[in-house]
Amino acid sequence: MEIPHSKLSAEALRAIIEEFISREGSDYGPGEYSLEDKVVHVMKQLERGEVSVTFDAKSDTCNLVSIR
């Protein structure tokens, strides 16, 4: 089920994003990016509608998925 990111508290949304970043591992090219840089990047993707927050009731987990 899709959860509108605007319906989540700032703290809950940040926790979901940070958990996703830490488990997914990302290739941001040759540069180094801080956790804060990565969080901002994902937030911008959410705001542009490129990424969505989903919740799986069976596993009781949230995830971020690309909409493209």
Protein Blocks (a to p, Z undefined) as FASTA:
>chain_A
ZZdfklpcfklmmmmmmmmmmmnopaebjbdcdfklmmmmmmmmmmnopaccdddfklop
acdddfZZ
